[in-house]
Amino acid sequence: MANNKKRKNYGSNNSSGTARPITVKEKKKQLIKERIHSDPVKSRGMRALGIIVSAILLSRIALFIYELAYYAYLGLSVGVISNLLLLPLLLILFMAHDGNRGLLAVSAVSAVVRIIYLFSSTYPALEGLSGSGVFVAAYAVIMAAQFIMSVTALSMPSTDAYSKEMQKINYELRSSLMNGTRR
């Protein structure tokens, strides 16, 4: 009979008065609401950084799709290795939005490196082929836009305030996990 005990439903008010422990995700949402959404500068920085990160990611995905379509049209093989860099960029942009704003410098450097690669390797291989000028121009414009958006996000005081607060929140959550406390 002792094994037939009912499990306590932590989502409801039970008679013992114990509540369901708060998860790290819930605590993070609560801290963001308290510290970022209540401050107009930090909130503006959060929105600006979200828009910039989304724009960078969407433009790179659009470039990837355009590159696939262009190479398929020409009947050439696509350089898969350079396009696999889209996955680490996704992680970098997620981490940048989560408070590690310095990683946007990686995005800016990535854009410069890809433009150099475009003109040193890709353009000479495509020169003279149908639509190569349009392809190179579109590629260069998207990389230039990525560079400009990254540098803009790095230079905005509101994104700096948001990122510093997110770093404090993440540090506080990490410390509470390490100490085994959840307040």
N, C-alpha and C positions, 0 to 999 in steps of 0.2 A: 504494500500500500504506500510505502514511502516513495516509491519510484513514480507514483501517479500524480506528483505535484504539478500544478499548472504553471506554465511559464508566465512570468509577469509581463504585462503589456506596458512597455515603457512609453508608448505614445499617449497613453491616457493617464488621468489622475488616478493613482491607486492609493489604497489606504495606508501603505507604509510610508508614504511621503517622499520616496526616492523618485527622482526624475531621470529620464534618459540622458546619458552624458552627451554633451554637445560635440559634434564632429569638428575636425579641423576646417573642413570646407564651410560649415555653418558659421564657425567662429570668424573665419576670414571674411565672409560676406557681412557679418555683423560689424566687424572693424572697419571695413570699407565704407559701409553705410554711415557709421559714426564719424569717421575721420576724413573721408574724401568727399562723399556726397554732401556733407554739411558745409564744406569749404568751397566757395565758388571758384577760386583759383585752381585748386586741386581737381575739382570736378571738370573744369574746362580743359585742364591738362589731360585728364583721363579720356575725355571725348576726342580731343585733338590727336592724341597718340593712337587711339583706336582707329580713327579715320585714316591717319597716315599709314599705320601698319596694314590696314585692310587694303588701302590703295596700292601699296607696294606689292603685297601678295597677289592681288587680283591682276595687276599689270604684268607680273612675272608669269602667272598662269596663262594669261592671254598671249604673251610672247611665246611661251612654250607651245601652245596650241597652233599659233601662227607658224612657228618654226616647223612643227610636224607637218602641217598642211603644205607649206612651201616645199619642203624636201620631198614629200610624197608626190607633189605635182611635177617636180623635176626628176623623180625616180631615183633619188640619191638616198644613201643611208644617213640616218640622223645620229649625231654624236650623243650617245646616251649618257656618257660619263658627265659631261658638263650639265646636262639636264637633270641628273640626279642631285645636283647641288640645290635644287628646289626644295628638297626635303629638309636639309639642315637650315635653309633660309626660313622655312616654316617654324622650326623650333626656335631659331634666333628671334624671330618677330614675336612669337608667343612670350618668350622670356623678356623681351624688351617691353611688352605691354604689361608684364607682371612686375615691373619695377627696375629691371636691369637695362636702363636707357643707354648705357655705354655700348651695348651690343648693336645699336643702330650705326655705330661707326663701322662695324663689320659689314653692314649692308651697304654703306657708302663706299667702302674700299672694294667690296665685291663688284659694285657697278663700274668702278674705274678699271678694275682688272678685266672684267668682261668686255668693256669697250676696247681695251688694248688687244685682247684676244680676237675680237671681231675684226679689227683692222690689220692685225699681223698674220692671222691664220685663216679665218673664215672668208673674208672678202677676197683675198687673192684666189682662193679655190673656186669662188662663185663668179668671179669677174667674167663678164661676157655672156653669162647665162640669162635666160629670160627672167625679168623682174628682180634681178639682183640689187639694183639700185634702191628699189622700194623696200626690199627686205632689210638691207643694211641701214637705210634711213629709219625704218620703224624700230629696229633693234637698238640703234644708237639713241633715238628719242626716249625709248622706254628706260634704258639704262641711265640716261641723263636725268630723267624724271625721278628715278629711284634715288639717285645721288642727291638731288635737290631736296626731295622729301625727307631723306635721312638727316641731312644737315639742318634742315628747317626744324625737325623734331628735336634735334640735339641742342639747338640754340634758343628754344622757346622757354621762358621762365616758368610758365604754367606746367609744362611737361616735366621740368626739373623738380618742381614742388611735388607733383604727383608721384614721380619716381622715388623721391626721397621718402615720402610717406609710405609707399608700398614696400620699400626696403625695410623700414621700421616695422611694419606689420608682419612681413615675412620673417624677420629676425625674431620678433616676439613669439610668433607661432612656432618657429623652430626651437627656440629656447624652452617653451612650454612642453614641447614634445620630448626634448632631451631630458628635461627634469621630471617628466611623467605627470605634469599637472595640466589640467584643462580648466581654466577659469571661465 
